[in-house]
Amino acid sequence: MIVADAARARIFRIERQPEIDRSVVQKPMHPGMREVLVELEEFWHPVARQHASEFASDAPGFSSVAGMQSKFGMDEKTSPKEQEEIRFAHQLNQVLLAHVGNYDELYLVAPPHFLGLLRDQLDEQVQQKVTQQIDKDLSRLDKEEIQAHLLKSNE
């Protein structure tokens, strides 16, 4: 599972552990199981937290073609800030791709805009592992809060 926004990403493994209910004597062969998040890695991309005005330029430039009298505006389809977000999504894809043999399923959890950028950057091998996508910003929550939120969304 990857829980991310444009500036931070955390990769978790979901472990199934026996649930210990001290009020009930459980048979050792069939204990109840619970899912626990184990944080594996954390990645930071602080440039994405900068305001648009802090980038070198966020205004379209001008250009001209040799032999032509007029100049024309160069409409940037992607702002410098979004370029940084795409760069981070690409880096996360590289990490997921490097470990693609280590997981069977992949949950993507990110705010809607970054979830779209991340999906666009995923290699086909990684895309095939995606089993759930949650378009919420849980990146600033602690592990227990993320786990509680995911349990609610699966009910």
Secondary structure, DSSP 8 states (H G I E B T S, - for coil): -EEE-SSEEEEEEEEEEE---TTS---TTS--EEEEEEEEEEEE-GGGGS-GGGSS--S-EEEE-TT-S-EEEE--SS-HHHHHHHHHHHHHHHHHHHTGGG-S-EEEE--HHHHHHHHHH--HHHHTTEEEEE-S--TTS-HHHHHHHHHHHT-
